[in-house]
Amino acid sequence: MNLAWQKNFMWDGAINNLDMQSLAPISHPAEMASNINDVVKKLNRSKLYRKLFIDAYGDSIATGEHTLKAIAQFMLTIVSANSKYDKVMNNEDKFTLQEQSGYQIFKKNCVACHTEPLFTSNEFENNGIGLDTLLNDLGRIKITQKKEDALKFKVPTLRNIEFSYPYMHDGRFKRLTDVLNHYTSGIKQSKTLSAPLRQNIVLTSNDKVDLIAFLLTLSDKKFLFDSKFAYPKEVLKVN
């Protein structure tokens, strides 16, 4: 769905302004390992981008502000709202019996955190996954310095989850079945554990199959494979 509806960005909520969100990957040493000033210098050396900045802003000079705003405006166009689930909600389609069963299971066990229609509450929760000893990522507490935020991470949307693996904030699970197995038998108890997870979630093997069948209805392939979100080969003339 529309990224503008999100209140915080990054797993730990370190960014709360869409215009500033792009600074994090630009500067992070494991990603672009650069800074906005160097990016702007590169843009201003490019004839292509000088023309594009004229088209967008009426000025060929790239600035940090205009660069970040342009990226933010593009992200605002990334809207997924044409999945089978959406069509069912709009009375344009119907769930199969298995998908309907999965939907009921979802509403009973998952909706507290993965709230419809965005399928996220936009809150931070401890999902009982425990500390990754490789990353040692303590989550939201790094930002707030409050002990009650230990091991809490942003609740992700489940939209297009079929294509968003690996799962969890650290990517430790490769399959949806691994995720469901965690919630039925892998929860690690702690003081900050999300309240809905303090009671055991009981799912049979058939329940898990039905639940995954429902989750697959959240895939919006028209959105996922829309050429306007692909690498702009025509603009950049890359074969």
C-alpha positions as CSV (number, residue, x, y, z in Angstrom):
1,M,0.0,0.0,0.0
2,N,1.0,3.7,0.0
3,L,4.2,4.2,1.8
4,A,3.0,7.6,3.0
5,W,0.6,5.8,5.4
6,Q,3.6,4.5,7.4
7,K,4.5,6.3,10.5
8,N,8.1,5.2,10.8
9,F,10.7,3.6,8.5
10,M,13.4,1.1,9.1
11,W,12.9,-1.9,11.3
12,D,13.8,0.1,14.4
13,G,11.9,3.2,13.4
14,A,15.0,5.3,13.1
15,I,13.5,7.4,10.3
16,N,10.1,9.1,10.6
17,N,10.2,11.3,7.5
18,L,9.8,9.9,4.0
19,D,11.9,12.7,2.5
20,M,14.8,11.7,4.7
21,Q,14.4,7.9,4.4
22,S,16.8,7.6,1.5
23,L,19.7,9.1,3.5
24,A,20.1,5.9,5.4
25,P,21.0,3.5,2.6
26,I,23.1,6.2,0.9
27,S,25.3,6.6,3.9
28,H,25.2,3.0,5.4
29,P,28.6,1.3,4.9
30,A,27.0,-2.0,3.9
31,E,24.9,-0.3,1.2
32,M,26.0,2.7,-0.8
33,A,28.7,3.8,1.7
34,S,28.4,7.4,0.4
35,N,26.8,10.7,1.4
36,I,24.3,13.0,-0.2
37,N,26.9,15.6,-1.2
38,D,28.8,13.0,-3.3
39,V,25.5,11.8,-4.9
40,V,24.6,15.4,-5.8
41,K,28.0,16.0,-7.3
42,K,27.6,12.9,-9.5
43,L,24.1,14.0,-10.6
44,N,25.4,17.4,-11.6
45,R,28.1,15.9,-13.8
46,S,25.4,14.0,-15.7
47,K,23.8,15.6,-18.8
48,L,20.9,13.2,-18.5
49,Y,20.1,14.1,-14.9
50,R,20.6,17.8,-15.5
51,K,17.8,17.5,-18.1
52,L,15.6,15.5,-15.8
53,F,16.0,18.0,-13.0
54,I,15.0,20.8,-15.5
55,D,11.9,18.7,-16.3
56,A,11.1,18.2,-12.7
57,Y,12.1,21.5,-11.0
58,G,12.8,24.0,-13.8
59,D,16.4,24.1,-12.7
60,S,19.2,21.9,-14.0
61,I,21.2,22.1,-10.7
62,A,20.7,19.1,-8.5
63,T,20.5,19.7,-4.8
64,G,20.2,17.4,-1.8
65,E,16.7,18.6,-1.0
66,H,15.4,18.1,-4.6
67,T,17.1,14.7,-4.9
68,L,15.5,13.3,-1.7
69,K,12.1,14.8,-2.6
70,A,12.3,13.2,-6.0
71,I,13.0,9.8,-4.5
72,A,10.2,10.3,-1.9
73,Q,7.7,11.3,-4.6
74,F,8.6,8.1,-6.6
75,M,8.1,6.0,-3.5
76,L,4.6,7.6,-3.0
77,T,3.6,6.0,-6.3
78,I,4.4,2.5,-5.1
79,V,0.9,1.5,-4.2
80,S,-0.3,-2.2,-4.1
81,A,-4.1,-2.5,-4.1
82,N,-5.0,-4.9,-6.8
83,S,-4.5,-8.3,-5.2
84,K,-7.2,-11.1,-5.1
85,Y,-7.9,-10.0,-1.5
86,D,-8.6,-6.5,-2.7
87,K,-10.9,-7.8,-5.4
88,V,-12.8,-9.9,-2.9
89,M,-13.2,-6.9,-0.6
90,N,-14.5,-4.9,-3.5
91,N,-17.0,-7.7,-4.4
92,E,-15.1,-8.4,-7.7
93,D,-14.0,-11.9,-6.8
94,K,-14.5,-14.7,-4.3
95,F,-12.2,-16.7,-2.1
96,T,-11.9,-20.4,-2.6
97,L,-13.1,-22.5,0.4
98,Q,-9.4,-23.0,1.4
99,E,-8.6,-19.3,1.1
100,Q,-11.8,-18.4,3.1
101,S,-10.8,-20.9,5.8
102,G,-7.3,-19.3,5.9
103,Y,-8.8,-15.8,6.2
104,Q,-10.8,-16.9,9.2
105,I,-7.7,-18.4,10.8
106,F,-5.8,-15.2,10.0
107,K,-8.5,-13.0,11.6
108,K,-8.4,-15.2,14.7
109,N,-4.6,-15.3,15.2
110,C,-2.8,-12.6,13.2
111,V,-4.9,-9.5,12.8
112,A,-3.9,-7.9,16.1
113,C,-0.6,-7.0,14.6
114,H,-1.2,-7.4,10.9
115,T,-4.2,-5.1,10.7
116,E,-6.3,-4.9,7.5
117,P,-6.2,-3.4,4.9
118,L,-2.5,-2.5,5.2
119,F,-1.7,-5.7,7.1
120,T,0.4,-3.9,9.6
121,S,-0.4,-2.0,12.7
122,N,2.6,0.3,12.0
123,E,3.6,-0.4,15.6
124,F,6.7,-2.0,17.1
125,E,6.4,-5.5,18.6
126,N,8.6,-8.2,20.0
127,N,7.6,-11.3,18.0
128,G,9.4,-13.8,20.2
129,I,12.1,-14.5,17.7
130,G,15.0,-13.8,20.1
131,L,18.3,-12.1,19.6
132,D,20.3,-12.9,16.5
133,T,23.7,-13.6,17.9
134,L,25.4,-12.6,14.6
135,L,23.8,-9.1,14.2
136,N,23.0,-8.5,17.9
137,D,20.2,-6.3,16.9
138,L,18.2,-5.2,19.9
139,G,15.6,-3.3,17.8
140,R,13.7,-0.2,18.8
141,I,15.6,0.2,22.1
142,K,18.6,1.5,20.1
143,I,16.5,4.6,19.1
144,T,14.4,5.2,22.3
145,Q,16.9,4.0,24.9
146,K,13.8,2.5,26.8
147,K,14.2,-1.0,28.1
148,E,10.5,-1.7,27.3
149,D,11.5,-1.4,23.6
150,A,14.1,-4.2,23.7
151,L,13.7,-6.6,20.8
152,K,10.8,-4.7,19.3
153,F,10.8,-4.2,15.5
154,K,8.4,-2.6,13.1
155,V,5.5,-4.9,12.2
156,P,5.9,-5.5,8.4
157,T,3.0,-5.5,6.0
158,L,2.0,-8.9,4.7
159,R,1.1,-7.6,1.3
160,N,3.0,-9.4,-1.4
161,I,4.6,-11.6,1.3
162,E,4.8,-14.4,-1.3
163,F,7.7,-12.4,-2.9
164,S,9.3,-10.7,0.2
165,Y,11.3,-13.6,1.6
166,P,13.5,-14.1,3.5
167,Y,11.3,-13.4,6.5
168,M,11.7,-11.6,9.9
169,H,13.8,-8.5,10.4
170,D,17.0,-10.5,10.0
171,G,15.9,-12.8,7.2
172,R,16.4,-16.0,9.2
173,F,13.4,-17.8,7.7
174,K,13.2,-18.7,4.0
175,R,9.7,-20.1,3.9
176,L,6.3,-19.1,5.1
177,T,6.0,-22.5,6.8
178,D,9.1,-21.7,8.9
179,V,7.4,-18.5,10.0
180,L,4.2,-20.3,11.0
181,N,6.2,-22.9,12.8
182,H,7.9,-20.2,14.8
183,Y,4.6,-18.8,15.9
184,T,3.2,-22.2,17.0
185,S,6.3,-23.7,18.6
186,G,9.3,-21.3,18.5
187,I,8.2,-18.3,20.6
188,K,10.9,-17.1,23.1
189,Q,9.3,-15.7,26.2
190,S,10.6,-12.3,27.5
191,K,9.3,-9.2,29.3
192,T,8.7,-7.3,26.1
193,L,7.0,-10.1,24.2
194,S,4.0,-8.8,22.2
195,A,0.8,-9.3,24.3
196,P,-1.1,-11.4,21.6
197,L,1.8,-13.9,21.6
198,R,1.7,-14.6,25.3
199,Q,-0.9,-17.3,24.7
200,N,0.0,-20.3,22.6
201,I,-1.1,-20.2,18.9
202,V,-2.5,-23.6,18.0
203,L,-2.6,-24.5,14.3
204,T,-2.9,-27.9,12.7
205,S,-1.0,-28.7,9.6
206,N,-4.1,-28.2,7.6
207,D,-4.7,-24.8,9.3
208,K,-1.2,-23.8,8.2
209,V,-1.8,-24.8,4.6
210,D,-5.1,-22.9,4.5
211,L,-3.5,-19.8,6.2
212,I,-0.7,-19.7,3.5
213,A,-3.4,-20.1,0.8
214,F,-5.0,-16.9,2.2
215,L,-1.6,-15.1,2.4
216,L,-1.0,-15.8,-1.3
217,T,-4.2,-13.8,-2.1
218,L,-2.3,-10.7,-0.9
219,S,0.0,-10.9,-3.9
220,D,-0.6,-8.1,-6.4
221,K,1.2,-9.3,-9.5
222,K,0.0,-6.3,-11.6
223,F,1.8,-4.1,-9.2
224,L,4.9,-6.4,-8.7
225,F,5.6,-6.7,-12.4
226,D,4.6,-3.2,-13.5
227,S,7.2,-1.9,-15.9
228,K,7.1,1.6,-14.5
229,F,8.7,0.3,-11.3
230,A,11.4,-1.6,-13.2
231,Y,14.9,-0.4,-13.9
232,P,14.5,2.5,-16.3
233,K,16.5,1.1,-19.2
234,E,14.8,3.4,-21.8
235,V,15.8,6.5,-19.9
236,L,19.3,5.3,-19.0
237,K,19.8,3.6,-22.3
238,V,21.1,0.4,-20.7
239,N,20.8,-2.8,-22.8
